[in-house]
Amino acid sequence: MIESKADDLFISIDAYPMLKIGNDVVQLKEEIVTSEMLQELRKSLLTTEQEQLFKREKELDFAYSIKGVGRFRVNYFVQRSSDAIVIHHIPTVIKTLNELGLPSSFSKIALEDRGLILVGALLGLVNLQL
């Protein structure tokens, strides 16, 4: 996930894992995920308390860190009676406005001390690649 600069990793049973890289979703054709594989992943990620909460709520959101690698937001949930997981990489370096493809006029807005700033556009007219 880190090496390929993916934003998200999608894992569900009886399917290949998939990476979201930019606006593209790429299927990893290494191995189809089994129920046993996802159970092992769950055991390695969740604490006992999180496991109990997941069993009760059928969904769990939490943060996970790997030293020297990065931070991740994890959503573990039940989909069609099977476990599934989405892992989102949280970048440690914040991109500049230029890297985000935003106009320089946004820099003044970003430095406002307070207030609510809404940016809107008609559907399909804006394509920001974050």
Buried (B, 14 or more C-beta within 10 A) or exposed (E): BEEEEBBBBBBBBEEBBBBBBEEEEBEBEEEEBEEEBBEEBBEEBBEEEBBEBBEEEEEBEBEEEEEEEBEBBBBBBEEEEBBBBBBBBEEEEEEEBEEEEBEEEEEEEEEEEEEEEEEEEEEEEEEEEE
